[in-house]
Amino acid sequence: MKPPARPRPAGSGASPRGGSARPGQSRAARTTRPVRATEEKTGATERHGDGADGTGTSGNGTSGTGTSPAATDRVPTSPTAADHGAGDRLAATDAIAPYVPGAATTGTGLRSVVETGLQARILERSEMARTRRRRRLAWAGAGAVLLLAIVWALFWSPLLALDADRITVTASADTVDVPTVEEIALEAAGTPLPRLGTVALRDRIKDVRGVRDVVITRQWPRGLKIAITARAAVVAVPDGTDGYVLLDADAVQVGRATKVPKDLPVVSVPVGDENARVLEAVLVVVNALPDKIFASVDTVAAQTQDDITLTLRDGATVIWGGSQDSSIKIKVLQTLRADKTAKTAKVFDVSAPTAPITK
């Protein structure tokens, strides 16, 4: 007869058959296996009984209550309901539900807290971005409105419009037709100064008689100053009708006179297209003369561009030749006029300045 087997404590690491618990096996699974083994062994013992009273006598004929002491010792105690509940709770604890992105979470678990905080931060950042965009759009709109207001105030509003009472015209000589200049300037009255076309206005004023040059200055906020350099007459040319045409250095007529002004030389070159080049050469020579020599010139005669002759007020004659090398000829003439030996000379030929002749 085999010695009775010791019952194994519930929850031990070995199975009733001597095997160890498999990794990953839950406590509920490990607890229910001995129960099935005990039920099988108890049924086998009852089938072995052959007593007359049918109470499960053992195989050696001894009557009993259905099981032998040895069989009772070998069968482990069946787990109670409390053990089954504990196993179920452990199995439920071991089973973790899989994470589904976007699924609603409840409770106070770590995953729920993290997802709630992340969503809050995302919403907060989105709201901050929208606020920044709205703020930038608001500033851009305000800047555009301000810029348009400034442009309108400068170029279209009457704030900087030219006032007719603040237009001043000055001229360096009375040969300028000042009333005509003022009429041209008054046409621009009411135009904002930033839009006032000073170049076009200057060109129109330069066409006025007696105007050689003009400088236009805006006087903010609503004024305009026009300074005119008048054309000054340098020679008087007979007009063939007992009168004289007064010409400036550019051969532009600046006036007329019935008598020759005392400070102007008379040029005996008729005015006309056929004598334009001759007259131009004469004016080049006259404009090059120093003030002292210019004041001593009485008349200028020329038949061609290369035979210009000056007659001085003291009766001396200067044969100038062409208009080339005028600066050298002036120095030679000044030297000859200052020479004491040439005081009695009446003719000074400087047409060849390197070989002057006096007579």
Secondary structure as UniProt FT lines:
FT   TURN            10..11
FT   TURN            16..17
FT   TURN            23..24
FT   HELIX           27..48
FT   TURN            52..53
FT   TURN            59..60
FT   HELIX           69..74
FT   HELIX           81..94
FT   TURN            101..102
FT   HELIX           110..155
FT   HELIX           158..160
FT   HELIX           164..166
FT   STRAND          167..171
FT   TURN            174..175
FT   HELIX           178..186
FT   TURN            187..190
FT   HELIX           193..195
FT   HELIX           198..206
FT   TURN            209..210
FT   STRAND          211..219
FT   TURN            220..222
FT   STRAND          223..230
FT   STRAND          235..238
FT   STRAND          244..247
FT   TURN            249..250
FT   STRAND          253..257
FT   TURN            262..263
FT   STRAND          266..267
FT   HELIX           273..275
FT   HELIX           276..288
FT   HELIX           291..296
FT   STRAND          297..301
FT   TURN            305..306
FT   STRAND          308..312
FT   TURN            313..314
FT   STRAND          317..321
FT   TURN            324..325
FT   HELIX           326..338
FT   HELIX           340..342
FT   TURN            343..344
FT   STRAND          347..349
FT   TURN            353..354
FT   STRAND          357..358
//
